[in-house]
Amino acid sequence: MKFAITGGTGFVGRNLAARLLAGGHEVVLIARGADQRDRSIVRQRGVTHAALGLDDPSALAAAFAGCDGIAHCAGINRQIGRQTYQRVHIDGTRHVVAACRAAGVPKLVMISFLRARPHCGSAYHESKFAAEEIVRHTADLDHTIIKAGVIYGRGDHMLDHLSHALHTFPIFGLVGMRDERVRPVAVEEVSRILFAALVEHRLSRQTVAVTGPEELTLGDAVRRVATVVGRRPLMVRLPLWFHYAFAWLCERGMRTPLASLAQVRMLSEGIVDPLPTGVCSPLPTDLTPRHRFTPTLIRHGLPDPGPFTRHDCRRLTRVLGGLE
């Protein structure tokens, strides 16, 4: 079978691609190439790379030709230049749906965020939910929407940035004056569920929440990672205004921001329960994530040790947005 993945060179996309290839399937990676952290998946046998964005339904339809399913994993966590939430999440999803119809693709699986919802004051959350609604109300296309929480693994943003931050700063600022809770889920679990929806035709016309089996505070999650990397930072609580200001600077001064405005919003309200209520169906028992946030899995997902460097920063006048 043959499957296409938008955001195919990004964190979730390339992990799903590896699983599909291991199952003997062909993979078309739809990605403009903005994510350069791990390009090895592009060189694998059975992979075709289409260097496309999401703004051309005709080009997408040509890339989707002959595919048995599409995994829509492309997204951004900050707006830069022409790469806005409207253009990428909403318009891009509308174009992907149109391309599926034009190419005769029978199945679309989409990754969204656990707490994406309307009318909440966050453009990220609202645009992700709007994209869900486009897919959810496409009557002639079988679909599965996965509302995922914090996903971790080798090449992610969570462990990658935490590790470098812990090697750079002697002080770690926790988000807000109250310790919210998270349920980290391993990327292997997410790719397993995506595989089941795409290849095994499961979770048809369902929206499902995907979180890890272990609930812990954000502070405890950071301490667990710090223990594994051998660092003992002074952990202090800092008000939300500080984190929003810090994220604003990171978005403008780093290639991949240590924190984004959308991420501050996510962490400030916790990442445990899906929203809106009543949208998600329960996962079948055999697809429910089982892997806890253990030192072994943390160690497996860590980047090479070291602090942030000049390479992580970029000139403000050369701000370029990109799809994952």
N, C-alpha and C positions, 0 to 999 in steps of 0.2 A: 504494500500500500504506500501511498504518497501523501505527505502532509506538509503544509506551509506554516511558518511561524513568523508573525510580525514581531519586531523587536528580537529577532532570532539570535543576535550576537550578545544580547543582554544577559543578565544573571539568570533569570528563570528560563528565558528562551534557549540558551545554550545547554542548560541542564536537561530540559525536555528533549532537545535535539539529540543529545547523547543517549537518552533512554530509547528514543525511537530508532536510532541507528542500531543500538544493541539488539533491538527486536527485529532487525532485518528490513526496516522500512526506509524509503527515500525521504529526504528532507529538503525543503526549499526555505532558505533563510532570507526573510525580508528585513533588511536593515541598511540604513544609510552609511553606517560605519563610524558613527560618533563614539561608540563605546569601544575603546581600544585595549581594555584591560586583559582580555583573553581572546585572541583571534584563532586559536588552534582549531576550534570547531569548524571553521570555514574550510579548512584543508582536509577534512575527513572524507573518506570515500563514501559516496552516496549522498553528498551534500551539494546543492546548487545555491549560490549566493546571488540574490537579486538586490542590487544597491538602489533601493527605492525608499521614498518616504510614503506617507499615507495620503498625499494630496492628489493623486491621479488614479481614479477608479479603473480606467482602461488599462493602465500599466499593471495595476494590481491584478486585474482579471486575467491578463496574459500570464502573469507569474503563477496564478492559482490554477491554471489550466491543467486538468488531469488529476487534481488533488482530491483525496477522499475526505479531507477535513482541514480546517484552519484553526490554529491556536493564536488568538489575538493577545499578545503579551506586551505590545509596545505602549510606552507611557513616559511621562516626565514628572518630576517632583518639584520643578520650578519653571517659571516662565521667563524666557530670555528671547528678546527680539521677536521674530516671526513664530517661534515655537511657543505658542500660548496653549493654555488648557483647552480653550474653545477649538483651536485648530487641530490639536493632536488628539485629545480625548473624544471630543464630540464629533467634529467634522471627520476626523480620521476614522472613527468607528462607523460612521454613516457610509464612508467610502468603502470600507472593508466589507460591510454588508452588501452594498451594491455590487462589488466585485465578486462576492460569493454567488450572488444570483446570476450574474452574467456568465460566470465560468461553470455554473451548474454544480457547485460544491454543496454537498448535503448537510454538512455539520460545521458549526462554529462554536469554539470554546473560548471564553474570554476571562482574563484575569482582571479582577477589580480589587478595591480595598474594603476591608471588613466593615468599616464604619462610614463608607460613602453614603451620602444622603442629601436630600434637597433642603434648601432654606436654612442652612446652618451657619452662613457667614464665611465659609471657606470655599474659595473658587476651586481648589483641588477636589475636595469632597463632592461638591455639587456637580462638577464636570464628570467625575467618575460615575456618579449615579445617573446622570443624563445619558452617558454611554451605555450603562446597563439597560436603561429603559429602551433605548434604540434596539438593542439586541432582544430584550425580553418581549417586545411587542412586534417582532418580525414573524408573522404567522407562517410564512412559507419556508422557514429555515429552522431546522432542528438546532438547538443551542444548549449550552451549559454555561452558567456564570459562576465563577469561583470568587467569593469574597474572602480574600486571604488577609491574615494579620501580619505580624512581623515575620518575614522569611529570612532564615540565616543559612550560611554555608560558604564554601570557598568562593571568593569573588563577589560577595555581597557588599552592601553598604554598611550593615550593622557591625559585623565582626571586624571588617576591614578598617572602618573609621574608629571604632572603639580601640582596637589594637594600636593604631598609629597615635591616637590621642593619648592613650595611657603611656606610650613611650615618649611623648612630647611634653606633656604638661604635668607638673607635680600636684595640681589641684584639678578635680573633676567636678563640674557643676551639674547637679541634678536639676531636672526641669520642674520648676514650680515649688511651692512650699508644702505640697502634699505629695506623697509617694504613690503614684498611680501604678496599676498592675498591667502586666503583659503576659501573653502566652506564645512564646517564640515557636515557630514551626520550621522544621528542617526542609530545605529545598528538595531533598529526595522524596519527602512525603508529598509535596505539592506536585512534583513532576509525575509521581505515581498516580495521583488523582486525575491529572490532565491526560495521562496515557489511557486510563480507564474510560474517560469520557470520549476521547478521540478514536481509539482503536477498538475498544470493547463495546462502544455505543451505550455506555451507561450514563446515568444522571440526565436522561433526556428531558429537555424543557424544564430544567430545575435550576434554581439559584441555591448554592450551598455555601456555608461558612466553613473556613478551614483555619483552625488554630492548633497550636501544640497541646499536648496533654497536661502540661505543667504550668500552673499559674504562679507567678512570683512578682514581687515589686520590681520596678525599674532599677532601684538601687541594688537589690539583691542580684539582678541579672548582670549589672556592671561589676559588682564585687566578684561574681563567679568568673567572669572573663578576666578581670585583673589578676585573680589568683592563678589562672592558667598561664597568663603571659609573664607572671612573676613581678608584678608591679603593685605598689601599695600607695595609691594617691590619697590625698586628703579629699574626702568627699563632702561637699557643702551644697546646701539648697540655695538656689538663686531664683529670684522672681521671674515670672513669665516675660515681663518687659525686657529684661536683660537678654533672655534667650532669643526673643524676636529680633532684638537689635544685633545680636551676635550672628544669627542666621542671615539677616540682611547683608551683613558684611561678608559672610562666607559665600553667599550666592554670587557676590560681585567680585570676590577676590580669589576663589579657588576653582580649579578645573572641575572637580567633583566635590561639592560643598560638604564640609564636616557636618553642617546642619542646614536644613532649608526651612523656610517659613511653614511649609506644609507639614514637615516632620515635627516641628515644635507643637503645632496644633494637635497632631496625632498623639504625641506623648503626653500632652497636657490633659487629655481626657481619658487616657488608658486605651489599651488595645486588647480587649478581652471579649466583649459581646458585640454581635453584629447589629447594625442599624441599616434601615429602619426595621423595627420589629415586625414579625409576621411575613417577611419576604423570603427567608431561607427555609429550605427543606433540610431534614436531618441527613447526615451522611450515613450510608450503610456501615455496619460494624467493621467489615473487612477493609474499608477505605479510611476509617477514622485514624488520624495520626497517632502513632504509638511512641515515638522517640522523644524522650525528655531532653531538656537542655543540659546535657551532661558535660563534664570536663573533656571526655573523649571526643564528643561531637564538636565541641567548641574548638579543641585543638586541631581537629581535622579541617575545620573551616577557616582557621587563621591565615592571614597573609604572612609573608616573610617579616620577621620582627624589625622594627625601626620606626623612627619618628617621621612626621611630615617633613617634606623638603621643599626647596624652591620649585621643583617640578610640579608640585601640587597647586601652586599659585599661577595666576595668569594675568596679563595686562587687562585693565578694565576696558580699554578701547577695543579689545579683540574678543568681546563676549559673544560666544556662539552657542546657540541651543542645539540639542540633539536628542533623538529618540534613543531609548535604551534598546 
